[in-house]
C-alpha cells in the first residue's frame, strides 16, 4: 500500500451533513442535492464526491459494520466566486440543506483503496498505523474521496482515496 503525506489546500466546498448508512434515502438525497446545486451555480466539470465520517460523534471511531451510527458530511468543490447567499438560493430551489463551507488547509496521510467499500478496514488500519509510525496523530475524522462512480463501477473496481488529517504532537 502506497501511503503518502500530502497537503490539501484551503478551498470552498458545498456540503450536507447527515446520519446513517450510504444505502439510506438521506445519503442518496444529499448526493443528488450537492450535484444539482453545483450545476445550478454554473459548474460543468465532473468532480469527485467526498465523504467525511465519524461513528456516533466519536471522531476517531469508524465501524464499517454499524453504518446506522455513521455521522457524515458529503461535499463537492464549490464553483469559484459563489457566495453563501447564492448557494442558499440554489439549495432552496431543490429543498436541500446544502451549505457553502470554507475548508482549511490540511496536512493529511492518504492512500488509494482499491475495491469494495466494505473491504476498507485493512486500508484504514494501515493508514492509522502509518500515522503512528511517523510520530503523527490524527487531527480529525477521516475523509473518503470517491474516484469512481459506484453506480457505474463494479465494486471490485472502485478506487477511493482514504485520507486522515494529521498533526505533530
PLY file of the C-alpha trace (Angstrom):
ply
format ascii 1.0
element vertex 169
property float x
property float y
property float z
element edge 168
property int vertex1
property int vertex2
end_header
0.00 0.00 0.00
1.43 3.36 -1.03
0.69 5.79 1.81
1.79 9.39 1.44
1.74 12.64 3.36
0.14 15.49 1.43
-1.27 18.97 1.84
-4.89 19.57 0.89
-5.21 23.28 0.11
-7.83 25.55 1.64
-10.94 25.51 -0.53
-14.64 26.23 -0.66
-16.96 23.23 -0.52
-20.67 22.62 -0.95
-21.60 20.36 1.96
-24.51 18.43 3.50
-24.47 16.81 6.96
-26.35 13.64 7.70
-26.51 10.40 9.56
-26.92 6.75 8.65
-25.87 4.23 6.05
-24.92 5.18 2.49
-27.75 2.93 1.29
-30.26 5.18 3.06
-32.54 7.75 1.46
-30.88 10.70 3.26
-27.47 9.85 1.81
-28.82 9.48 -1.74
-30.76 12.75 -1.42
-27.64 14.55 -0.19
-25.60 13.33 -3.15
-28.29 14.42 -5.62
-28.65 17.80 -3.92
-24.91 18.53 -3.95
-24.55 17.91 -7.66
-27.83 19.70 -8.50
-26.81 22.81 -6.55
-23.32 22.71 -8.06
-24.83 22.57 -11.56
-27.32 25.35 -10.72
-24.34 27.51 -9.74
-22.88 27.03 -13.22
-20.34 24.26 -12.68
-19.97 21.94 -15.66
-16.89 19.86 -14.82
-17.00 16.45 -13.17
-15.67 16.36 -9.62
-15.42 13.52 -7.13
-17.75 13.27 -4.18
-16.09 13.42 -0.75
-17.44 11.90 2.44
-16.15 12.58 5.94
-17.25 10.02 8.52
-17.40 9.55 12.29
-19.19 6.99 14.42
-21.85 8.29 16.82
-19.94 11.53 17.29
-16.57 9.90 18.05
-14.09 11.45 15.61
-11.63 8.59 15.77
-14.07 5.68 15.72
-15.50 4.31 12.50
-17.16 0.91 12.44
-17.79 -0.39 8.92
-20.22 -2.93 10.34
-22.50 -0.36 12.03
-23.37 2.20 9.33
-26.60 3.29 11.04
-24.36 5.08 13.59
-22.36 7.00 11.00
-22.36 10.78 11.05
-21.26 12.08 7.68
-20.61 15.22 5.75
-20.77 14.87 1.99
-19.07 17.54 -0.08
-18.04 18.64 -3.56
-15.87 21.60 -4.56
-17.87 24.80 -4.87
-17.66 26.72 -8.13
-15.31 29.67 -7.69
-16.60 33.02 -6.55
-20.02 31.88 -5.34
-21.43 33.46 -2.20
-23.19 31.73 0.66
-26.34 33.60 -0.42
-26.11 32.21 -3.97
-25.65 28.70 -2.58
-28.63 29.12 -0.22
-30.80 30.36 -3.10
-29.80 27.43 -5.32
-30.25 24.96 -2.47
-33.70 26.38 -1.71
-34.80 25.59 -5.26
-34.03 21.94 -4.57
-35.26 21.87 -0.98
-31.78 20.75 0.06
-29.70 21.64 3.14
-26.58 22.39 1.05
-24.22 24.93 2.61
-21.10 26.73 1.44
-18.22 25.97 3.81
-14.64 27.14 3.95
-12.40 24.12 4.36
-8.99 24.95 5.87
-5.65 23.77 4.54
-4.86 20.33 5.98
-1.87 18.07 6.27
-3.07 14.52 5.63
-1.91 10.95 5.35
-3.61 9.22 2.45
-3.76 6.16 0.27
-5.86 4.84 -2.60
-8.03 1.91 -1.55
-8.85 -0.41 -4.45
-12.04 -2.42 -4.29
-15.32 -2.53 -2.39
-16.08 -0.02 0.34
-16.90 -2.92 2.66
-13.24 -4.02 2.41
-11.74 -0.71 3.57
-10.85 -1.78 7.12
-7.35 -3.13 6.35
-6.59 0.05 4.39
-7.85 2.25 7.24
-5.80 0.20 9.73
-2.68 0.63 7.57
-3.32 4.36 7.28
-3.62 4.85 11.04
-0.56 2.64 11.67
1.42 4.81 9.23
0.32 7.92 11.11
1.50 6.45 14.43
4.81 5.17 12.98
5.65 8.65 11.72
5.11 10.34 15.09
1.87 11.95 13.99
-1.59 11.85 15.45
-5.00 12.07 13.79
-6.32 15.64 13.84
-9.90 14.79 12.93
-12.21 12.39 11.18
-11.25 10.52 8.04
-12.41 11.51 4.57
-13.06 9.35 1.53
-12.74 10.77 -1.97
-14.63 8.62 -4.46
-12.62 8.40 -7.67
-15.12 6.05 -9.29
-18.91 6.20 -9.52
-20.44 3.29 -7.56
-23.49 3.43 -9.81
-21.37 2.68 -12.87
-18.39 0.82 -11.46
-18.36 -2.78 -10.23
-17.38 -2.83 -6.52
-14.14 -4.71 -7.24
-13.06 -1.81 -9.48
-13.84 1.04 -7.05
-10.99 3.40 -6.23
-11.29 5.53 -3.10
-8.76 7.93 -1.58
-8.76 7.39 2.18
-7.43 10.47 3.94
-6.90 11.37 7.61
-5.82 14.84 8.76
-2.68 14.73 10.88
-0.65 16.89 13.22
2.54 16.53 15.22
2.43 16.32 19.00
0 1
1 2
2 3
3 4
4 5
5 6
6 7
7 8
8 9
9 10
10 11
11 12
12 13
13 14
14 15
15 16
16 17
17 18
18 19
19 20
20 21
21 22
22 23
23 24
24 25
25 26
26 27
27 28
28 29
29 30
30 31
31 32
32 33
33 34
34 35
35 36
36 37
37 38
38 39
39 40
40 41
41 42
42 43
43 44
44 45
45 46
46 47
47 48
48 49
49 50
50 51
51 52
52 53
53 54
54 55
55 56
56 57
57 58
58 59
59 60
60 61
61 62
62 63
63 64
64 65
65 66
66 67
67 68
68 69
69 70
70 71
71 72
72 73
73 74
74 75
75 76
76 77
77 78
78 79
79 80
80 81
81 82
82 83
83 84
84 85
85 86
86 87
87 88
88 89
89 90
90 91
91 92
92 93
93 94
94 95
95 96
96 97
97 98
98 99
99 100
100 101
101 102
102 103
103 104
104 105
105 106
106 107
107 108
108 109
109 110
110 111
111 112
112 113
113 114
114 115
115 116
116 117
117 118
118 119
119 120
120 121
121 122
122 123
123 124
124 125
125 126
126 127
127 128
128 129
129 130
130 131
131 132
132 133
133 134
134 135
135 136
136 137
137 138
138 139
139 140
140 141
141 142
142 143
143 144
144 145
145 146
146 147
147 148
148 149
149 150
150 151
151 152
152 153
153 154
154 155
155 156
156 157
157 158
158 159
159 160
160 161
161 162
162 163
163 164
164 165
165 166
166 167
167 168
